[in-house]
Structures are given as structure tokens and as C-alpha cells.
Amino acid sequence: MQDAAPKPLHLIVACAKNRVIGLGGRLPWHIAEDTAFFHAATAGQTVVLGRICYETWPQVRSEGRHPVVISRNSALAQAGVHVTPTFTSALDLADTLPGKIMICGGERIYAEALACGRPLRLQLTLIHAEIAGDTFMPDWRHLPWRELSRRESADANHRYTFFELSLP
């Protein structure tokens, strides 16, 4: 019997025009519409994330999510939370869990996902501003993405675009 093909990866990220995704382990903005979109898109899915993302996301285990945390700190494991030391082992485990595999960051996790060779979907909220930060989304723009959807929006502080992009 042949093994099933690995699942595609769904990267989900909000980043500024200068690729900033974090500052001091937190998002450097608050965009309620994007937060709601992120929670809805990841509900019921397998979420692969690094330790800092895990520690700063209190709702990671709610709404039926299946967290897979990439960390060498096995003490992070608890009921319903899987901990694995490498990106490759995280994907092997995520392939056995229900739902889509949602890659939720941080910087190194996104870089490994972009380079892993699996089919990719990128759910990107692009904030049309230069924002100060210390954590960055690896450059994705050079890849041959196909745009599946685009929706413009704004709040009192920022203009932003929701994109869904696909790589074969």
C-alpha cells in the first residue's frame, strides 16, 4: 500500500510592506479584521508554529485547532499540543492530523516552508506601510505565485490587502 501524498502547506501571515511580522515577540499592530480572519481560517485546522508564536497565542488550542509546536523544549507539550524538534518532523506529524496544515510562523518556520518543495498556498494580509520590527517574513515575491483572490480593506490606522496566492 502506498503512503498518501503529503498535504499542501497553507502559510498564513500578516506583514508590512517592508516584510515586518513582529517586534519583541508580538505583532507590531492591531488590526481586528485580520485577527478575526486569522482565527476563522485556522479554526479546526492543524497549525504548525514556533515556540514564540505558541507562547503568545492563548487561543491556539481553542476552536478545534491541532497545534504542532516546533521546539526542543518538550515541556511545552500538554493535552492537545504536539511538540517536535524540527520542521520536517512537524510536517510528518501534521500530515497525520485532521484538516489543512496552516503554517503560522515565525520567521524561520516560514522560511523552511517556502523552501520545502511542497505545494503552497499563501494567505497574506499585506499592510501598506513601513513598520518598525525585528522579525521578518522571508521574501516571497520572487516566487511564481498565482493570485487566487484579493480584497482591499482598511481600518483607522492602516490600509491593507488580503491576498490568497498559490504555488504548484
Secondary structure, 3 states (H helix, E strand, C coil): CCCCCCCCEEEEEEEECCCEEEECCECCCCCHHHHHHHHHHHCCCEEEEEHHHHHCCCCCCCCCCEEEEECCCHHHCECCEEEECCHHHHHHHHCCCCCCEEECCCHHHHHHHHHCCCCEEEEEEEECCCCCCCEECCCCCCCCCEEEEEEEEECCCCEEEEEEEEEC
